[in-house]
Amino acid sequence: MANHNRKTLGLALGSGSFRGSAHVGVIKALVQNNIPIDFLAGSSIGALVAAHYAVFQDIKKLEEMMLGNQRGKISLLFDVSRAGGLLTGNRPEKLFRQILEGAEFKDVKIPLKIVATDIIEGIPFIFQRGDLATAVQASISVPLTFKPLKFKDKLLIDGGASNPVPDNVVKDMGADVIVSVNLYNRYRFDTKNLNTSKVVMRGLEILLTNLTKSNTKHTDILLEPKVGGSYKGSRLKKYYDRKLISNIIKDGEMMTRDKTDEIKLLLQ
């Protein structure tokens, strides 16, 4: 519960695929510096990290989730749909349910909202009740990779398509001070071995990079870890390269530590 003798802090964790390990470092630095997190919102990979911490409030367990059994996790993603060669998302949803131990929104220890995108209306869709695994799966349903997730009368895709850094969501939840993590920055494109998939994904990254610039107007502290860079491995390998994941966690942690005094001042 929030301590009303101080201002409340809302943490908005943005989309960013493999770069999402930086969110773990951000939370780790906040926890180690006794900075409370009163509200959480996540989009795409940020949704998974936010959900995990909101349920367990265990930074060690969160770090182990990101670092452990990467190849096993990736193998669960390959659940190819008969329609268009896209992944159905059934196996990842089972994986998220396993990771989150079947938790629902009513089980969270920190108020949480998860952002997806309603592809029919073209607007954000906010999950705040029900099954967490379903919400996370909707939020990470990247176009061209996963089929849209059918939810009631909605067709949902990646939250980053409409709200890559959901600072407005934690503001609406009641946060006085908003810390946001933007993972679409300082990322250079490797122009070697170009193919259609790389060009399309790069196009999406450029769109998201520009969208985040107008998507953080409620943010008091904007954290932009130096993640990504010119990684030489395959796109898939980025998700289970322990050294890369560990370095990205450290990047998020170091950048947050540099801002802890400023955050504490704002909370007074």
N, C-alpha and C positions, 0 to 999 in steps of 0.2 A: 504493500500500500504506500501511496505517496505521503511524504512528510510535508504537511501544509505550512510548516514554519519556514520553508524555503520555496524557491521557484521549482517548477517541475521540468524535467528534461524529456524531450521526445527524440528518438533516434530513427532516422529514415535511411534504410539500407537499399541502395539502388541496384539495378540490373547490371550485368557485366560478365556473364558466362564464367569461364575459368578464373577470372579475376576476383570472383566473389570470396575467395579465401581471405582477402584483405579485410572483409567485415569481421572475421574472427579476431584479427589483430586489433581492430578498433575497439571491439567489446572488451578484449583482454586488457587493453590499456586503461579503459574507463574503470573496469572492476578493480584493477590493481592500484588505481589512484583514488579509490573510494568515491567515484562519481556515480550517482544512482541513475538508473534508466527507468523512467516512469511509464513511458509509452513506446511501443515499437510498431513500425510499419515496414513492409518489405515488398519489393517488386522483383520478380524473376528469381535469380539466385539469392537475392536479398531476402526473398520470402522464406526460403528454406532455412537460412541462418537465423532470421528473426523468429521463426516458429520454434526452432530447436532451442534457442536460448529462452524464449518466453515460457516454454514448457519445463525445461530442466534447470535453468539458471546455473549451469555447470560449464564453466569455460574450458576445463580440461576435457570433458566429454565432447564438447563442441569441436575442439581442436582435433581430437582423435577421430571424430566423424569425418572431418575434411581430409585427414591424412591417411586414414586406414583403409585397407583392402580396395584400393582404387580400381584395379583391373576387374575385380568382382563386381563393383558398382557399374562400371562401364558396360560389362557384358549384359547386365540387366536392361540396358537401354535399347538393345536391338530387338525390337518387337515390331516388325515391319507390317504396316497395314496393306491390305490388298488395293486400297484406293490411292493411286498416285505415288506409291513407294514411300509414303510418309510413315513415321513411327506412330503407333497408336497411343503410346503413353501408358498402356496398361501395366507393363512391368515397372516403369519408374514410379507409378503411383503405389504399387505394392512395396517398392523399396522405401518410399517416403513414409508409408504407414509403418514399416518395420523400424526405420530410423526414429520416428516420432512415437513409437510404441503405442500406436493406435489412438493417440491423444486427439481431443476435440478442443474447440475454442474455449469451452467452459472449463477446461483443465489448466489453462495457462496461468502462470504466476505474475505475468506482466501483461497489461492490456495490449492486445495485438490486432492489427488489421493487415490483410494481404490483398495486394492489387493484381488484378488481371485486366484484360481488355475485351470488351464486348465487340466482337467483329461485325455484328449486325448493325449496331448503333454507332460504332466507332468511338466509344467512350470508355473510361475506366469502369471496372466493376469491382466493388469492394467486398471481400469476404470478411465477416466478423462473427459468424456462428457456424456450427456444424463441424464436419470432419476436416481436420487440418491437412491431411494428405491430399485430399481432393483440391483444396485451395492452393496448395503448393504446386501440384501438378498443373492446374490451370495457369498459374502465374509463370511457369517456366516453359509453356508450350510455344516454343520458338517457331515462327512461320518458316516453311520450307524444311523443317525438321520433324515437327510433331503435327499430327492432325489437331484441329481445334477441339476443345473438350466440350461436350454437350452437358450443360448444367441447367436443368429446368427448361425454360424457353430461350436460353442463351447459348451462343457459340463463343467460347472463350479462348483467347490466345495470350501470349506473353504480356505481362504487365508493363514491360518496358516499351511496348508499342504506343502506349498512351500516357504513361506516367513513370518514367525510368527512375526518378528520385522522388518518392512520395512525401515530400516535406509538408504539403498541404494536408495530408491525411493525419499526421501526428499533431498538426496544429488544430485541426478540427476535433481531435481527441481530447484536447485541453492542455497541450504542452505550452509552457511559458518560454522555454529555451529550446531551440531546435538545432540538432547536430545532424548533418546529412553527409552521406558518403557517395561520391560520384566516381564511378569506375571507368567512365568513358573520357579519358584525357591522356595526353602524352603517349598515345599509342601510334606507333609507326607501322605502315603496311609493308610487308615483304613482297616486292614485285617480281621475285623469282618464281619460276614454275607457275605462271598464271593459269587459272582455269575458270570456268563459268561460276562454280560454287564460291571460289575465293572472291571474285569480283562482286557477286551478289551480296555475300556476307559483309564485305568491306563497305558496300553501299549502305547497308543497314546500320553499320557501326557509325558511319558519317552522319546519317540521319539522327541517330540516338545522341551522338556527341553534341549536335546543334540543338536538339530538343532539350537536353539537360540545362543548357545555358539559360533558357527561359522557364525552367522547371524547378528552380531553387530560390524563388523570390521570398519565401517565408523563412529561409535558412539563416541562422545566426552564425554558425560555425560550419564551413564547408570543407570537408576533408577529401582530398584528391590524391590518393596514394599513387606512387610511381610504379604502376603495375603494367604487365604486358611486355612492353619493349619489343625488341626484334627476336623473339623466341625462335629457335631454329628447328624445333621438333614439329611433328605433325599437329594439326588442329586437335585431333582426338587425344593425342598423348598429353596435351596440356592439362587434361583432367585427371591424370593419374601419375604425373611426374612429381614424386614426393619432394624433391629438392626445389622445384619451381613453386609448389604450393607452400612449402615452408618459407621460402623467400618472400612470397606475396603476403603471407601472414605477418612477417616481420616488418614489411613496408607499411602495412596498415597500423601496426602497433607503434612504430617509430613516429609516424606523422601525427598520430593522436597524442602521444606523449608530449610533443612539441606544443600542443594546444590545451593541455590540461589546466594550466593556470588561468588561461583565458576563459575556459568553460566554467571553472569554479567561481570566478569573479562574476560571471553572468548569472549564476545560480544564487548568489547571495541576496 
